[in-house]
Amino acid sequence: MKKTCNFCGNKNFRDKQVQYFYKRNNHFLIVNNVPAEECEYCGEQYFKASVLKKIEKDFMNIYSARKKSKKLISIPLEEFAELA
């Protein structure tokens, strides 16, 4: 069975290393170089379940203080209603 993009219906994909943003309970984890398949037409990304489970496990280990993250960054936060 040939894959089809759920978003646009395209059948052509490419393997790529991407940046993945994981959010849970207002906590974030950004992971670089995550293996994904990307639709060549619309750019929709698909991940293996094992990859997402590994990211979730790492997130839990970091926020439970069992693991130190490689890098910590600060991100500005704004409310849309308050933008000029």
N, C-alpha and C positions, 0 to 999 in steps of 0.2 A: 504494500500500500504506500503510495506516494504522499508525502506531507503537503498540507495546504495551510497557508497563513490564515488564522482565525479572524484576522482583522480585515485583510484586503483580498484574500483568495489566491494570492500568488503562490507558485510552487517552487520557486528558486530561493535557496537559503545559502548562507555562507557561515563558516565557523569563525568566531571572533572572540577576542578577549575584551571584556567591557568593565566599566565601573558600575557596581551595584549598590543601591541605597536600601538599607533595611531599617524599618521603623517599627517600634513596639512600645506602647505606653509612653509616648513622648520622649523616648530614647532612640538614638540613631547610631548606625554603624555604616561606614562607607568602606566597601571592599574593592580593591583594584584587581585587575587581571582575572576576572571571573570568566570561565568558559561559557559561551552561549552560542546559539544558532540565531542568526539575524535574517529576517526577510530582506531580500535584495531590493524589493520595490518600496515598501513602506517603513522598514527599519524596526518593525516589531521584534522583540527579543524573546527567545525561549530558552529555558534552563532545565537541566535534568533535576529530578527530585533530590538525588543524592547531593548535588551541589548546593541547593537551597537548604537542605537539612544541615550540611556542614556549616553554612553561614549562620543559621539559627543557633547551632550549638556554640559557635564561637562568640556570638552576641551574648548568650546566656552566661558563658564563662567570664566574659569581660565585665558584665554588669553585676555579677555576683562576687567580683574581686578575686576570682580564681586565676585570672589571666590578665596580664597587662597588655594593652594595645600597643601596636608598633608606633603609632603617632597619635597625638591628641590635637585637634584643631578647634578654633573658635569660629562660630558662624553667627553673623548678625541676624536678628529676627525682627520683623516688622508686622504690624497689623494692616491689612489692606485699607480699611476704613480711615486710617490715620495718615495715609500717604498723601503728599502734596501734589 
